[in-house]
Each structure stands twice: as C-alpha cells, then as structure tokens.
Amino acid sequence: MLWISLTLLTAAGWITWLVRVVRDDGLGHREPPRSHPHEAEVPATHVFSR
C-alpha cells in the first residue's frame, strides 16, 4: 500500500513540475507574438482583383 501512495505522489509531483515549466516558459498562458504586428490593426477585408 505504501508503494502505491509513493507512486501517486511522484506522478503528481512530475505533473505539477511539468505544468509549472510550461507556464514559466510562456507557452501556456498567452498566444504567441504575431509575425506581422502591423496587420493586427488592419481588418482582412481587402478584395484582390486582377
């Protein structure tokens, strides 16, 4: 019974560590920066014709 408790605590610790690493890296709580920031203000309603 003791080994089951230790296994569960270890697994919970690894999951907690992984969540913390992802959040601290900036991957989990915000969207990535735009590649073209000037396009964020311009709505994409242009009609291109030849």
Distance bins in CASP14 RR format, pairs under 12 A and 6 or more apart:
PFRMAT RR
TARGET T0000
AUTHOR 0000-0000-0000
RMODE 2
METHOD distances of the structure
MODEL  1
1 7 0 0 0 0 0 1 0 0 0 0 0
1 8 0 0 0 0 0 1 0 0 0 0 0
2 8 0 0 0 0 0 1 0 0 0 0 0
2 9 0 0 0 0 0 1 0 0 0 0 0
3 9 0 0 0 0 0 1 0 0 0 0 0
3 10 0 0 0 0 0 1 0 0 0 0 0
4 10 0 0 0 0 0 1 0 0 0 0 0
4 11 0 0 0 0 0 1 0 0 0 0 0
5 11 0 0 0 0 0 1 0 0 0 0 0
5 12 0 0 0 0 0 1 0 0 0 0 0
6 12 0 0 0 0 0 1 0 0 0 0 0
6 13 0 0 0 0 0 1 0 0 0 0 0
7 13 0 0 0 0 0 1 0 0 0 0 0
7 14 0 0 0 0 0 1 0 0 0 0 0
8 14 0 0 0 0 0 1 0 0 0 0 0
8 15 0 0 0 0 0 1 0 0 0 0 0
9 15 0 0 0 0 0 1 0 0 0 0 0
9 16 0 0 0 0 0 1 0 0 0 0 0
10 16 0 0 0 0 0 1 0 0 0 0 0
10 17 0 0 0 0 0 1 0 0 0 0 0
11 17 0 0 0 0 0 1 0 0 0 0 0
11 18 0 0 0 0 0 1 0 0 0 0 0
12 18 0 0 0 0 0 1 0 0 0 0 0
12 19 0 0 0 0 0 1 0 0 0 0 0
13 19 0 0 0 0 1 0 0 0 0 0 0
13 20 0 0 0 0 1 0 0 0 0 0 0
13 21 0 0 0 0 0 1 0 0 0 0 0
14 20 0 0 0 0 0 1 0 0 0 0 0
14 21 0 0 0 0 0 1 0 0 0 0 0
15 21 0 0 0 0 0 1 0 0 0 0 0
15 22 0 0 0 0 0 1 0 0 0 0 0
16 22 0 0 0 0 0 1 0 0 0 0 0
16 23 0 0 0 0 0 1 0 0 0 0 0
17 23 0 0 0 0 0 1 0 0 0 0 0
17 24 0 0 0 0 0 1 0 0 0 0 0
18 24 0 0 0 0 0 1 0 0 0 0 0
18 25 0 0 0 0 0 1 0 0 0 0 0
18 27 0 0 0 0 0 1 0 0 0 0 0
18 28 0 0 0 0 0 1 0 0 0 0 0
19 25 0 0 0 0 0 1 0 0 0 0 0
19 27 0 0 0 0 0 1 0 0 0 0 0
19 28 0 0 0 0 1 0 0 0 0 0 0
19 29 0 0 0 0 0 1 0 0 0 0 0
20 26 0 0 0 0 0 1 0 0 0 0 0
20 27 0 0 0 0 0 1 0 0 0 0 0
20 28 0 0 0 0 0 1 0 0 0 0 0
20 29 0 0 0 0 0 1 0 0 0 0 0
21 27 0 0 0 0 1 0 0 0 0 0 0
21 28 0 0 0 0 0 1 0 0 0 0 0
22 28 1 0 1 0 0 0 0 0 0 0 0
22 29 0 0 0 0 1 0 0 0 0 0 0
22 30 0 0 0 0 0 1 0 0 0 0 0
23 29 1 0 1 0 0 0 0 0 0 0 0
23 30 0 0 0 0 0 1 0 0 0 0 0
25 32 0 0 0 0 0 1 0 0 0 0 0
26 32 0 0 0 0 1 0 0 0 0 0 0
26 33 0 0 0 0 0 1 0 0 0 0 0
31 40 0 0 0 0 0 1 0 0 0 0 0
33 40 0 0 0 0 0 1 0 0 0 0 0
34 40 1 0 1 0 0 0 0 0 0 0 0
34 41 0 0 0 0 0 1 0 0 0 0 0
34 42 0 0 0 0 0 1 0 0 0 0 0
36 42 0 0 0 0 1 0 0 0 0 0 0
36 44 0 0 0 0 0 1 0 0 0 0 0
39 46 0 0 0 0 0 1 0 0 0 0 0
END
